[in-house]
């Protein structure tokens, strides 16, 4: 059986036990928007393993003296960083798919002023040819 980390499966009593907290504390965190679990059809809270991990992180920060408002801000910033990292990965993959294998081209200028395109690893025929490497700038530069 394969359970996803974001699958809401734990009722509040089990989640509280796993996080080593009182169920009322979990309710308070939900009201404050610090850790908001999913809701079952009967409106009861359902916690995922990711929620449990977040509750443990909240507890760790709280024991270090961070206020609940500070904890909420830290968690929001961590979520933003994770979202931005995912976006960078997506854009990097897309750029890799779109990149033309010829986007780095090598040209040689002949003695008569003509331009000759060279394949990778190919040398100009005559010593009088100057080699130019052309790489287009990245978008937005």
N, C-alpha and C positions, 0 to 999 in steps of 0.2 A: 504494500500500500504506500503510495507516494503522496505526501501531504505538502502542499505549497506553504511557504512561510507567511503568505498573506491570506490564507484561508481561515475565515472566522469560525472556529470550532469550540472554543472554551467559554463556558458560562462564567459569570462574574466570580462565583465562589472558587472555582478551579483556577481562574486567572489570578485571583488574589493570593491563593496558596502558592502558585508557581512564582509569583513576583515577591512573595514574602511581605504582603501588605494586607491591610484590612479592606474588606469590600467597600466600606464607606469611603475610603481614600480613593479607590478607583472611580467611584461615583463623582467625587469632588473633582478629580482630574478630568473627567468627561465634561462636567459642567463648565470648567475653566477652559476647555479646549486644548488641554495639554496632551492627553491621549484619548482619542475618540474612537471607540470600537464600532464595529458594524452593528446593525440591529436585525434581529430575527423578526419574522412576521408578527409575533406577539409583542414587539417592541422591546424585548429583552436584549441585553447587551451580549454580543458574541466577540470574543477576543481571539486574535490570531497570534501565532508565534512571534511575529514582528511586533505586535502590540506588547507582548510580554517582555520582549527585549527592550522596548522603549520604556516600559514601566521600571525595569531594573536600572536603566540609565537615569531616569528621573530620580529614583531613590539614591543612586550614587551621587548625583549632582546636589541633591538636597542635603545629604550627609556632609558634603564639602562646604555647605553654607550658602549655596546659590538659592535665591528667592524663587518662588513659583513663577513670577513674571519673568525673571531671568532665564529660568529653565524653558519656559514657553518660547522665548526669543531664540535661545540656543537651538532648540529643536526645529524651529521654523527656518533658521539659517542653514542648519545641516540638511534639511529637506531641499532648500533652494540649491545648495551646492551639489547635492546628488542629482537633481534635475538638470542642472547645467552640465554636469559631467556626462550624463546620458546624451544630452543634446550635442555636445562636442564629439562624442563617439559616433553618433548618427551622421553628423556632418562630415567627419573624417572618412567614414565608410563611403558616403555618397561622393565625396571628392575623389576617393580612390577608384570608384566605379566610373566616374566621368573623365578621369584624367586620360588624355590622349597619349598613347605610347610614344608619339612623335612630338610631345610638347617641349622636349629639349632637343633642338635640331642643331646640326653643325653644318656650316656653309664654308666654302672656300672661295676666295676672290681670285679669279684668273688674271694673267698678265694683261689681257685685253679688256679687263674690267668686267668680265662676265661673272656671274654668280653660279657656283656649282654646289648642289646639295650633296653632302657626304653621309654615308651610313655610319652607324656607331662602329668605331674601331678602324674605319677606313682612313687612310692618310691621303693628303693632297698629292697629286701626281708630280708636280714640279715644285721646286724649292721657292719659286717666285710667288706661289699662292699663299695668301694670308688666311688663317683659319679663324672663324668667328663662331662662338657658341651663343645661340639665342635661346633664352628661357623667358617665356611670357611671365609677367608679374601676376601674382595671385589676385583674385577678385577683391576689389575694395582697396587696393594699394595705389 
